[in-house]
Amino acid sequence: MKTTFSLWHILSLIALVLPTAYLAYCWNVLPAQIPTHFTANGEANGFTAKESMWWLCLALPLGLYALLQFLPRLDPKKHLTTTSVNYQKLQFIMLAMISGVSLYSLYVAQHPGTPPGSGLALILGLFFALLGNYLTTVPQNYFVGIRTPWALESTIIWARTHRVGGYLFFGVGLLSAALAFWSAPVATTVLVAGVLVTVVVTYAYSYYLYRQMLNAA
């Protein structure tokens, strides 16, 4: 499939190679164990051997990129295409999140005094803010978005559900990212609670729109 290289695609490729480049750059000063899993408070509670970081920094982003390149081929509605700037924006958001976490792990490994969790909470908050912004424009499809049964039945319900869900995700993510500068645990709590509330609200709203459409028929 021919791919048009927009700014978003170029940014995706940068996000793809950046963790590997950073890993190679700081390889000689990295400790034997790298923190790769964190508690809600941001404390490291899981570690990966230095030699295995190539899987996280190279294989994982590369595998995600390949999956996102292949996924549109399976879309029966053919609304997802790798040549779409809209889809390339999603590709960048996903790769930036995965790469950001890898970069954060490498940084924390080199700077043990880093305030726990603040950087990770910031990354996750920005991820949901960007994802929310994307959801307001995602076309109807079977793979990406708030795929309620009612939204998949109607393009109107899909668009209105994603507009509300996108705004909520954006607001929750932005608030969480801002709170990360004050308290990582609070930022994480707000993010988790906000995402759960958003899921419930969007599903309920999608069903409400469906009932409205039935009553108007």
N, C-alpha and C positions, 0 to 999 in steps of 0.2 A: 504494500500500500504506500503510495507516495505521500510524503510528509512535508508540509509547509513549515519552514522554520520561522516562527514568530519570536518576539522577545521572550515570551513565556517558555517556549521550547529551549531557547538558549539558556535561560535561567535554570531550567530543569537539568540540563547537561552539566551546568556548573555545580548544582546541588548534588548531582550524581558522583562527580569525581572529587569534590572537596574533602569528604572524610578520608578517602584513601590518600590524598595528597598530604593532609595534615598528619595522618598516622605515619607515613613515611618520613615526614619532616621531624617529628618528635620521637621516633622509634627508640633512639639511643638513650633517652632520658625517662622513658616510661617505666613504671614499676612492673613487677612480674604479674600482679593482679590488677585488673581495671574494674572500677565500679560500673556496673551496667544495669543494676536494678535498685530502685529506691522506694522507701516507704512513703506514706502520704505526707509525712513531715519533711521529706527530702533527704532522709538519712540513707546512706548506701547499705543495703542488706543482701546484695548479690554481686558476685564478682566473676569476671571472665579472664582466662589466661591471656597474657599479652599476645601470644602467638595466634590465638583464636580470634583476635579482633579484626583480622582480615575478612572474616565471614560477615561481621556486622558492618564494617566500613565499606566493603566492596561487594561481596556476594548479595547481601540483603538489598541495598539500593539498586543494584543491577537487576536482581530478580524482580523487584517491584516495577522497575522501568519496563522490563520485558512484558510483564503481565499487563500493565496499562497500555502498552502498544498493541497487545493482542486482544484485549477485552472487547473493543468496539466491533471486532469481526463477529462476535457472538450476539450482538444486539439485534433482535428480530425487527425492531422498528427502524434500525439504521439511523438513529438520531445522534448516536455517539460516533465520532470520526476523529482519527488522530490528526487530520488536517484542520480541524476546528480549533480556533484560538480559545474558545470557551473550554474545550476539553484539555488543551495544553495547559491552561491555567490550573485545572484540577491536578494534572500530572505534577506540576511544580509544587503545589501545596503539599501533596503527599510525600514527594521526595524531600522537600525542605524539612518536613517534620522528622522523617526518619534520619536524615543527615544531621539535623540539629541535635537530636538526642545522642548520636554517635560522637559528634564534636564536643558536646557537653561532658560526656563520660571521659573522653581523652583529656579535656581541660581539668576536670576535677582530679583525675589521677595525678596530674602534675602539680596541682595546687591544693594540697590537703586542707588548707585553712579556708577554702571557699565556703561562704555561708550556705548551709545545706538546703538544697531544693529550690532556691530562688530562680536560678537559671532555667531549671527544668519546668517550673511552674510558668515562667514567662514563655517558653517555647510552646507548651501545650495551650496556653491561653491564646497566643497569636495564631496557632493552628486552627482552633475552633472559630476565631474571628474571621480568618481568611476563608475557612470552609463555609461559614454562614454567608459571607458575601458571595461566594460561588453558587450556593444553593438557590439564591434568588433568580438565577438565570439558567439553571440546568434544564435541558429539554427532557421530556418524558421518555423514560427508558427503564429497563428491567434490572440494571446493575448499580446505578449511582443515584443517591438521593433518598428521600423519605418515601419509601415504596409501600404505601398503604394500599389495600385492595381497591379502595375507592378512588385514590389518586391515579392508579393505573387504568381505571375505567374511563376517566375523563380528563382531557387536557386542561379544562378550566379548573377542576378541583386540584389537579397537579400544580398548576401555576400559583393558585391562591395559597395552597398548603405550603409550598416551598417559599413563597414570599414571607409568610408569617414565621415559618421555621428558620429561614435564613436570617431574618432580623433578630430573632431570639438567640440563635447560636452566636451571631456577631456580637450582640450586646454582652452575653455571658462571657464569651472569650475575651473581649476587650476589658471587661471589668476584672476578670481573673488575672489578665496580664498586668494590669495596673496594680492590683493588690500584691502581686509577686514581689514588688519593690519594698513592701511593708512586712508581709508575713507569708511565707510559702505555705504553711498549713492552712491558713485562712483562704488563700488563693485556690488551693487544691479543693477545699471543701466547697467553695462557691462554684467552682467549675463542675465538679461531680454532681452537686445538687441541681445546678442550672441545666446541665445536659439532660438529666433525668426528667426534670420538669418540662423541658422543651419537647422531649420525645412524647410524653403523655399529652401535652397540650396539642401538638401537631396531629397526633392520631385522633384525638377527640374532635378537633376542628375539621379534619378531613371527613370524618363520619358525619358531622353536623352539616357540612356542605352537601354531602351525598343525600342526606335526608331532605334537605331543602330542595334539591334538584328533583327528587321523587315527588315531593308534594306539589311542585310547580308544574309537573308534567300532566 
